Amino acid sequence: MSKIGKKNIVVPNDVKVKIENNIINFEGPKGKKSLKINHEYLNVLYSDGKISVIPKDPKKQNKIIWGLQRSLINNAVIGVGKGYEQNLKLNGVGFRANLKGKQLQLQLGFSHDVMYDIPDGISIKVDKQTTINITGVDKELVGKTVADIKFYKPVEPYKQKGITSDGQFILKKEGKKK
């Protein structure tokens, strides 16, 4: 049995849930999100402010999808209720970030500026030119945006220059000795 799948999802009062055929629609203070359910393997029930995911048949394939689907529904409920937020920090001399309309301009020590197109559903704020705050309703999209931005300048272990997330630990390596 799936340990995660067994748990019911408690829906906050400010989040509205509507199940139609094989699509669940969520609406909350932070935005809207819809999820497609795999009705072939699972039943999703909503009552008394709780969502429960139940497999139709206890086969191995159903158990795999069971826990995954429950996690995706839980992430959507949290996303429309509270939202997801990640912070990035630019470490390095002359590293800066600016917002230019729907693009994020990054100066990362290259001979040119890097322009990143901000996807729909994501809002980015730049504080002090070295801190980037990324927020959104979709956990997957926020994580993908963070990964895309960090890809432009990964942290190098000697001087620790690059783009880091909050709480990310980078082991500092010792340089050459004579």
Stockholm file with secondary structure:
# STOCKHOLM 1.0

chainA/1-178         MSKIGKKNIVVPNDVKVKIENNIINFEGPKGKKSLKINHEYLNVLYSDGKISVIPKDPKKQNKIIWGLQRSLINNAVIGVGKGYEQNLKLNGVGFRANLKGKQLQLQLGFSHDVMYDIPDGISIKVDKQTTINITGVDKELVGKTVADIKFYKPVEPYKQKGITSDGQFILKKEGKKK
#=GR chainA/1-178 SS CCHHHHSCEECCTTCEEEEETTEEEEECSSCEEEEECCTTTEEEEEETTEEEEEESSCCHHHHHHHHHHHHHHHHHHHHHHTCEEEEEEEESTTCEEEEETTEEEEECSSSSCEEEECCTTEEEEEETTTEEEEEESCHHHHHHHHHHHHHHSCCCTTTCCEEEETTCCCCCCCCCCC
#=GC SS_cons         CCHHHHSCEECCTTCEEEEETTEEEEECSSCEEEEECCTTTEEEEEETTEEEEEESSCCHHHHHHHHHHHHHHHHHHHHHHTCEEEEEEEESTTCEEEEETTEEEEECSSSSCEEEECCTTEEEEEETTTEEEEEESCHHHHHHHHHHHHHHSCCCTTTCCEEEETTCCCCCCCCCCC
//
